[in-house]
Amino acid sequence: MSFFGRLIGRGRPVVSVLRFTGPIGMSSRFKPGVTFSSAAPQIDQAFSQSGLKAVALVINSPGGSPVQSAQILQRIRDLAREKDVPVLAFTEDVAASGGYMLALAGDEIFVNEASIIGSIGVVAAGFGFTGLMEKVGIDRRLYTAGENKARLDSFSPQKPEDVTWIENLQAQIHDYFKEIVIDRRGRRLKADAPGLFSGDVWLGRQAVALGLVDAVADMRTLLRQRFGKKVKFRTITARKGLLSGVFGGGGSQASDADAGGYANDLLAAIEARLMWNRFGL
């Protein structure tokens, strides 16, 4: 921002805007994902703005790594307490699974009527090629040190004990996810609602009724109502470079940027399900 821009904007309330777009903990050449290491500098910068009144999270993610999601959530909550600044989360097309966990970093969560919300569950996917290998005459040769080193190998017959093992791990991660949801949503959550933790998803107003989110609202409209028409939006973006793109766009900061728009299409959701073959939310 120029010197004159800073002078004119002095004294105006500031809201930092952080965007989280795409799968979490997974990146490809054409679809950069969200990771804690790439997000942390922007999170720190968002909470360091002069005149800061709130931090807005704009989320458009189908989920991914539970660890990366939890680390990002924790950094945001730590800084929110340290700076005594409210955090408001706004969802775009989808905030599902790990994407919904990111939304839980907000003191309040706002959605579009057509936003896809929820998917509080855990998935682990893979393929079995043993039948195909037999048909084409391929002999699998696998060498390990440790009897469980090759659990659920796609080229070996599936064992019932391995299925039980992975189901137990998924149950533990699922319990961890549910604890975070209950802790962050508190009494607002309709915890006795059927299927709430089944991995199902809901549209915006249904999610409001369940207490998963707070209201249907547009970010710019709501923040101007709360902080006045002169509120200054500062969109914090990743520095431009070969590995940038987590928050979309180059540069270190875009002042008075349009806080809406740039909605990522749902191709990210398809990619996440096709490519994520480890534990994912």
ABEGO torsion letter per residue (X at the ends): XBAAAAAAABGBBBBBBBBBBEBBGBBBAABBBBBAAAAAAAAAAAAABBGBABBBBBBBBAEEBAAAAAAAAAAAAAAAAAAGBBBBBBBBABBBEAAAAAAAABABBBBBAABBBEGBBBBBBBBBAAAAAAAAGBBBBBBBBEAAAABGBAABBBBAAAAAAAAAAAAAAAAAAAAAAAAAAEAABBAABBGAAAGBBBBAAAAAAAGABABBBBAAAAAAAAAEAABBBBBBBBBBEAABGAAEEBEABBBGBBABEGBBBAAAAAAAAAABABBBX
